[in-house]
Structure formats: structure tokens, C-alpha cells
């Protein structure tokens, strides 16, 4: 079963809950797909 949760705030890709598993990341109040989450984490680590 696949249920739409929302869209990634960065790339607008659809983020789903698949068979009870969230296929994305909720980070600092925003919804990200897995690819964009990795980019955000990398950018944050470079800015420290």
C-alpha cells in the first residue's frame, strides 16, 4: 500500500508512506525526499 504524505519542499518530488514505512524525512518542520535530505545534511555540515 502506498499513501501520499506530501511533496519535498526542495524538489517537489512526491513523498509516500509505503507499507507503513515513511519514504522521506521530516527535518526542522519541513518534508524532504531522501535525496534532498542528504544534500541538506551535507550543506549543514559544511556551514559549521
Buried (B, 14 or more C-beta within 10 A) or exposed (E): EEEEBEBBBBEEBEBBBEEEEEBBBEBEEBBBBEEBBEEBEEEEEEEE
